[in-house]
Amino acid sequence: MKETKADRTKAFILEKVSPIFNAQGFAGTSLTDVLNATELTKGSVYGNFENKEDLAQKAFSYNLMQVLKPLQEKIAEHSSSIKKLKAITDFYRTYYGVMMELGGCPILNVVTDAKKINEPLYNEAVGAAQIMISNLEEIIELGISQKKFKKKINSRELALVIYGMIQGAVFLSSVEQTTRPLQLMADQVDEVIKSNRK
């Protein structure tokens, strides 16, 4: 289908305002911020989005894809579950720069920012986290079927441990303003994976 002018305008708006929503949060992002970033009129912005809530949800999806698309591409390069997991830890070793460009980690930012003020947005972020945990679980299950992991391991629990380590390191990297927590986490997750191998 041919891209329309409206499609291009929507894409332009999201490109400009998504980092602002991510860095400042839903409540902290004003209409003035949106208009200043896009240099468009209120009518132009809200002619393409229903309201601020709709724009914030689309901005979250945009920010999330800036993270997930390159991660998914790295994972898809491999058929081995071990190499898929290594692709994940390698991705997070360099995640600090990506995260800072976006104004922080989209999932972590929205989960902490939107819980009490925008339930649909909060639920989207929670859903994204749950999908990431389920994807980790599937990779571990693949490893069991490929006879790379011990059969006795609980794939769900191991996925929760790994994802918890990742998000904890993302939080600490934000606090410390350095990539070091992510580097340490990636090394530790590699060790956790190694300890569960056959």
N, C-alpha and C positions, 0 to 999 in steps of 0.2 A: 504494500500500500504506500502511496506517495505521501511524503511528509508535508503537512500543511503549515501555513504561517502560524496558526494557533499552536501546533506541536512545537515549532521552533521557539515561540515565545515562552511556552511552558518550560521547555528545556533550559532556556536562558535564565528564567526566573529561579528555577531550582539550582542551577549552577552557582548563581550569585548569593542566594539566601540560605542554602543548606548549611554551609559552614557557620553562618551566624546563629541559626537555630541550635546547632550542635554545641557551639561554644557558650552561648548565652542562655540557652534553655527556652522553653515555651513562654514562661511568664516574663523572662528578661528580654525577649525580642519584641520590639514595638513595630507598629506600622511604619513609623518614621525610619527605623532601621532597614526595613524591607524596601521602602521607596528610595532611600539614599543608595542602597546597594545596587538597585536595578535601574535607577534614574527613569522609572516609569511612573505613571499616575496610579492612584488608588483604583480607578476604574479598569486600567489595563491589568493590574495584578489580580484583582478579584473578579475580573471577567474570565479569568482562566482557572481560578480556584474558588471553591464555594465560600470559604471563610478562612480565618487564621488557623483553625483546627485542621482543616483539610490541607492547607499549605504545610503545616508542621508535620503532618503524617507523611506527606509526599517527600518532604525534606529528609525525614528520618529514613525512608526507603532509599532515597538517593545516597545519603551518607553511608548507609549500610552496604549498598552495592559497591561503593568505593573500596570497602574492606573485603567483602565476600567474593567479589568477582576474581581478583587476583589470587586469593587463597584457594578458591575452587579450581582455578586453572592449574595451580601448582599441584594440588591433590590429584587431579585428573590425569596428570602426566605419568602416573604410576599405577601398576596393577597390584603390586605387593602392598599388603596392609602396613608392613613395617616402613616401607618407603613413603607411603601416604602420611603416616604419623610423623616421620622425619621431616616431610615437606611442611607440616603444620608448625613444628618447633622452629624450623629454619625461617618460616614466614614471620613468626613472632619475635625472632631475634632482631629483625629489622622494622618491627611494627611501630616503634616509638616515633620515627620520622613521619610515617603515614598518619599516625594518630594526631601528632602536633599540627600537621597540615589541615586536618579536618576540624581541629578545635577540641580534640579529645576522642575517646572511644564512643561511638554512637550508642551502643547498647548500654554501657555503664552510665553515660551521661543521661540518657532518657529514663532509665530505670530509677535513678536517684532524683531526677528533676521533676518528672511528670506524675509520680505516684499519687499525690494528693490533689493535683490540679487538672490533670487531663487523663482520665482513666483509659479511653481508647488508645491514646498514644503509648501510655504505660504498658497496656496489654500487648501492643505490637512489639515492643522491646522485649517483653517477657517471652513472647512467642518466638522471637528471633533467637533468644538464648536457648530456649528449649529445642529448637531445630538444630542448633549447633551441637548441643549435647547428644541428641539422637544421631546426628551424623557421625560423631565420635564413636558412639556405641556401635553403629553399623560397621565402621572400619575395624573395630576390635573384634566384632563377630566374624568379619571376613578373615581376620587373622587367625581366629580359632579354626575356621573351616579350612584355611590354608595350612593348618598345623604349625603356625608360627608362634602361637601362644599356648599356655597351659590350659587344658580344658576346664579346670576347676575355677578359673577366674570369673568374676561376676562382671560382665561387660558394662552393665549400667553403672555400677559403682565405680569402676575404673574410669569411665567417661566423666562421671561427676567429679572425681578427684582431679583429672587432667584439666577439665574446664574451670574448676575452682582455682587451680594453680595459675591458669592463664589470666583469669579476670583479677585475681589478687595481685599478680605482677603488673597488670595494666594499671590498676589503681595506684600501686606503689611507684610505678614509673611516673605517673602524673604528679604524685606528691613530691617525689625526689627530683623531678624534672631531669631525669637521666634514663638512658636505656638499660642501665645495669640490672635492675630487678627483672627485666624481661630476659636478659642474657642468662641470669642465674636460674630463672624458672625453666627456660628451654633446656638447659643442662640437666636439671633435676627431672623434668618430664622424660627426657631421653633415658635417664637412669631407671625411672619407674617402668618404662616400656621394656627396657633390657631385663629388669628383674622378673618380669612376667613372661618372658620368652621361654620357649622349650629349651 
